[in-house]
């Protein structure tokens, strides 16, 4: 690394060699937000594992940085995660996937294609709802879920016709932290498309010295279009790979930002689709945006983190108010006798001379009242942004469907927009899968796909009637509105 100084303007420029595993600046500006959202939405175990040592900059549960690790661990044990964001995400996904997605193909589409997409799309023969449930879970946390279309490595020439029919492409879901770099270009038609995308993972290999445990290898794959516009994959391995850190049973991806210690291990140009070299990168963002977007759940997560802190401090005050302080006035006890006596009771013990005066130590009951009010206000704030299920008050049975719709208008609009974006992106995924397997040339306009008709922004005809019927069944319509 070299640093050059411009004496006239006193501005320094830094020339740094960056390897293929260095994330782009746009990635670095968003990754903290992704991890913060993930830490809350994944649930209480993940949330508490996310904060390690006591520090003033803990992302979720800051306290006194002078605390020992044992004291901070005890404080985290008292902490209570509301779990609002996690349940809200599950509710959104359940609402989007409570019915079979709508899929319509042309009349001349290959036989069995529709059944395959709906019932057998995954590499493990999982159905479309299972695949979309996992993808939406990632999308809500980061707004950065990607599908890659891959094909099994098999020798088709040595397979029987029946075996060849069973070989099919499949989608792979990539998480936000693993898409570390990308670039785009504009083709002659003015369409923006990927010309490079870089993924970074810890892959597992065998280790002769540790036959019962995997060897983790820091691996980068550069998916790119070469100067002829053909798809190529360069695989790099980091020479000094370290064992990754884990959080709640999963790898916590924390990539170094200035590493150039990489070795090119493989260049794959054997990338064909139906006998022709691929001329596109088979990656598709679930929300249709190649560039990063603000996660849809960030607003809710930030408020839950504030509520998480309030509840945890309330619990700490409860612990203090539940203990008592025995006072022993005696000059005859030895130090060992004092220690033995203190171990027999709860709370804090004080030993003073028998002629000394000790005033009453009051418990923090007033502070508890203030914290309870702050917690209630925190729940109310979450309710005001549209999460009906968080209301502390009983549901008002006299509220009309119109009132409920206005109260949750912001969330309904966000979910409807998400439904529309995902539906359009899935058309591209489905088109690629069918064309690759059956060697046909479907276009996106040939496919009609809607993830959820309930959140269709423009319901028509029977869709309106079904929506009104559901409002009636849920008692969201009063008699005057019927």
N, C-alpha and C positions, 0 to 999 in steps of 0.2 A: 504494500500500500504506500502510495506517495502522496504528500500534501504540498500543494503549491500556494504561495501567498502572493496576492496582488497588492503591492505597497501603496499604490495610489488610492485604491478604494478600501484597503484593509479587509478584503473578502477572500476567504480561503476556499479552494476547490479541492475535492477529494476524489482521486482516481482509484477505484477499487475493482479488482477483478472478481467477478461474480460467477460462480459455477452454475450448472443447470438446476441444482437443488435450492437455489436462493429464491424465496417467494417474491412476487412482485409487490410494489408499494401499495397497490390497491388491496391486495390480500392482507398485508400487514395492518392496514387501516381498519379492517373489519374483523380480524381473527379474534380480538379480545371480546368483541360483542357476541360473536358466535359462541365462544367458550362460556361467557357469562350466561347467555340464554340456555345453553345446554346444561349448565350446572344446576339451574333451577328447575327446568322442565323435566329432566331425567328422574327427579324424585329425591326424597330426603337423604338416602344413602349417598348418592352422587353429590348432593349439595354439601354435605358435611365433609366428604372426602376432598372436595375441591379446595377448601382452605386448609393449608398445612400449618406452618409455624405462625405464632402470633406476630403480627406486624401492623404498622399503621396503614398499610395499603392493601389489607385483605380485601379481595373483591366483593365478598359477600358478608362476612361477619367480622368487621373490625372491632377491636377493643383497645386495651392498653398494651402498647408494644413492649412494656417492661415486664409483662407477665412471663412466667416460665412456661415451657411446653406443657408441663403437667397441669398447670392452672388453666391454660387455654383449652386443653383437651377436656377438662372438667366443665369449662364454660360451654363448649360445643355439645357436651352431653346434656346440658340443660336446655340447649337451643331447640326450638320447635319450628319446623318448616311448615308453612300453611298448606302448600301443595296445590294452590289455586291454579297456577299456570299449567301444571301437568294435567290436572283434571279438565281444564278448559280445552287444551289441545286434544285430549281424548274425545271430548264432546264434539269438537269440530270435525275430527276424522270420522267419528261415528255417524255424524249427520251427513257427511259427504258420501259415505260408503254404506249407508243403511239399506240401499237398494242396488241391484245389479246395474252397472254403468250401461249406457245406451251405446251400441255399436251396430252400425249398418254398413255393409259392403255392397259393391255392385253385383248385379245378378250373375255376371260372368266371373266372379271371384272364385279362386280355387276352392274346391270342396273341402270342408273341414277347417278352413282358415279361421272362421269366426269362432268355432268351438275351441280351437287351439288358443286363440288370443284370450278368450274369456276364462277358460278352465285349465290351461296347461302352459302358461306363458313363461314361467320361471325355469331356471336351469335345474331346479329341484322339483319340477312339475307342479309348483305352486300356482294358484289361480290369480287372476288379475286383481281381485280385491285384496288379497294378501300382499301382493307386490305394491299396490298403491298405498296401503296402510303404512308400510315401512317408509315409502318415499315421502308421503305427506308428513309423517312424524319428523323427518329430517328437514323438509321444506319449511314447516312452521317454526322450527328453531333457528334456521339460518337463512332462509330464502335462497339457498345455494345448493340444492340437490341436483345431481346430474345423472342421466342414464347413458351408459355406453353399450352399444350393440356388439356382441362378440359371437364367435363361432367356434365350436369344438375343433380341436386339432386331431383330425382323423384322416385316414387314407381312404377316400371315397371309392377309388378304383377297385379296392379289394373287398368292398361290401356288396352284399346282395341288394337287389332293388327294394326289398322290404326293410332292410337295415338302413338303407340310404334315406328312406322316407322318415325314419325315426330321428335322423340327425337334423337339428334345427338351430338357428341362431337364438340368442337369449339376451335379455337386458341385465346389466350390472349396475347397481346403485353406487355412486361415489358420494362421499360426504364432503362438506364444505372445506374442511381443513386439508383435504388431500388434493384439491385442485389448486396448485400453488402459483400457476402462471398461465397466461393465455394471450393470444393476439389474433386480430381479425384483419380481413382484407375485403375489398369490394370487387365483385366480378363485373363482367361486361354488361350485365343486366342491372347493375346498381344494387345487387343484393349483398348484404353483409354476411360473411361466413367465416368460420374458424380456419386459420391457416397454421396455428400451433396451439397445443394445449399440453401442459406438463402436470403429471401426477407424482406424488411422493408418498411412499408407504414403507412400513417395516414388513418385509417379506421373511418367511421362515424357511430355513434350510437345515441340513443335517450337520452335526458336529461330531467328528470321530472321538473327540475327548469327552464329550457329554452325550452319550448315546440315548439317554432318557429325556433330554431336554432339547428344544429347538434352538437353533442359532438365528438371531435376529439380524437381518441385513437391511440397512438403510438404502432404499432403492428408488430411483427416479426413472420415469418413462417419459420421453419427449415424443408426443404424437404430432407429426407435422406433415405438410405437403412440400415435396421437394421442388426443384426449379422446373420440373415438367408437370407439376400439379398432381403428382401421385403420392399416395399415403405411405408414410414410412414411420417406423417406431424405433427410436434409439433408447437402449436401456443402460443406465449408469448405476454403478455400485460405489458407495462411499468406502474408502479404504480403511478408515478408522471408525467402524460401526460400534455404537454403544447399545447396551440393552435399554429399551424404552421404559419410561415410567408408566405405571398403570393407575387408573382411577376407577373405582367401583367395578372392577373386573374387565375394563376395556383399556386400550392403549390411549394414553394422553399425548397427542401429537404436539410436540413443542420443537419446531425445527429451528436450527441455527440460521442466522440471517446472512452470514458472510463466509460461507464455506465453499472452497473451490477444489477440495480434495476428492475428486470423482474419477472413476475409471470407466470408460466405455466398454461394456461387457458384451453387447450384442446389438446388431442393426438388423431389423426385420423388414425385408422388402417383399416377402412372400404373402402379400395381403391382397387376396382376390375376392371378388363377389361374382358368382356365377361365371367363372372363367375369365373375367376381365379385372385388370388392376383397379383397385379402389382409388377414386379421385376425390374423396371427401373424408373428413374425420368423423367417425360414427359416435359422436358425443352430442347429447341433447340436454339443455337445461330444462328442468321441470316447469319453471315459470316462464320460459321462453326468452329470458334475458341472458345474454352472454356476460355482460358486466354485472357487478354485484349490486344488490338492492338492500335496503334496510329491512331486516327481518320483521315479519308481521307481528310477532309476539313481543318485541322489545319493550313496547309501552307497558304491557301487562307485567312483564318480568321485572322491570325497574321498580314498579310499585310493590310487587311482592317482596323484593329484596328489602325495601324500606320497612315493610310490615314484618318480615322475618327478623329484622334487627329489633324492632319494638317488642315483639312477643318474647324474644330471647332475653332481653333486658328485664322484661316483666317477670319472667321465670326466675331470673337471678335475684330480683328483689323478693320474690316469694320465698326463695330458699333462705334469704337472710332473715325475713320476718318470721319464718317457721322455726328458727333456732333461738336459743336463749343463752344467756351468759351467767353461769353460776359464779358467785364471788365467795372466796374462802378467806376468812381473817384468822390467821394463825401464825405464830412464830416458831412453832415446835415441829413443823413438817420439814423433812429433808427434801432435797431435790428429787431423789428417786421416788419418795413417797408422793410428791406432787405429780410427777409423771404418771405414776400408777393410778392416782386418783383421776387425772384428766382423761385417761383412756377408758374410764368406766362410764362416761356420760356423753351426751350430745352437745353440740355447740362449742362455744369458746369458753375457756376457764380463765379466771383472773385470780391471782394470789397477791394479797396485800397484807400489810401489817395490821394487827388486830385493832389498833387505834386510828387507822386511816379511815377516811370517808370516801364512799363510792356512790356516785349519783346514778339514777336510773338511766339505762341505755334504751331509748325508745326504738321500736321497729319502724321501718320506712313505710308505714301504712298510707301516708299522704301521697308519697311518690307512686305507690301502687294505684291509687285512684286516678292520678294523672296519666299513668301508662295505659290503664284500661280505656280511658277516653281517647287517647291517641290511637290505640288499636282499633277501636270502633270507627274512628275517622278514617283509618287506613282501609278498612273493609268497605266503608261507604265510598271512598275514592275509587276503589276497584269497581264497585257497582255502577258508578256514574259513567264509566267508559264503556258500559254496555253489557257487562256480564251479569245477567239476570240471576243466575244461580247463587251469586255471592251475597245477595241481599240478606241482612240480618233480620229484617222484618218479615212476617209471614206474607206469602203471596196473596195479593189482593184479588179475590175471586171476581170482583166486579170490574176489573180492568178489561177493556175491549181489545179485540185483535189489532185495531188501529193504534191504540195506545202502546201495546206491546211492540208493535212494529216500529213506532217512532223511537221508543226507548232503546231498542237494539238496532237502530238503523245503521249506525256506523259499522258495527260488527257484521251485520248482514251484507252490507255493501262490500266489505273487505273479503268476506267468504265467497260472495258471488263473483268478485273479480278473480280471486284465486281459482275458483272452479273453472272460469272461462279460460284463464291462462294455461292451467294444467291440461284442460281438454284439447286446446290447440296444440300444445307440445306433444301430447300423446298421439295425435294424428301422425306426426312425423315419425315417432317411434314405431307405431303399428305399420305404417307404410314401408319403412325400412325392413322390418321383420318379415313381412309377407313377400315383398319383392325378392329378398335374399333367399328365402326358403323355396319359393315356388318359381323363381325366375320369371316374374311378371313385371309389369311397369305401371303399377297403380300410382296415382297422384294423390296429394292430400285432399283435393276437391272430390275425389271418388269416395272418400271415407267420411262418414258422419259418426262423431264420437262425442258423448257428453258424460262427464264423470258423475254428475248428480243433477237430475231434473228438478230437484227441490230448490236448487240455487241458480236455476237458469235465469239470467237477467231479463229475458223477454219471453215469459211463458205465454203460450197461445192455446186457444181452443180447450181441448181436454185437460191440458196442464193447469189452466186456470181453475177448472171445475175440481180437479183433484186437490189443488192447493186449498180452495175454499172448504172442501170436505174435511181436510185434515185440521183446519182451524176449528171447524165445528166439533170434531171429535175430541180435540184438546181443550174444549170449553173456552177458546179464545174469542168466540163470538157470543155476544149477549143476545137475548131474545129480540131486543129492539133493532139489532143489526142484521138479524136473520132475514 
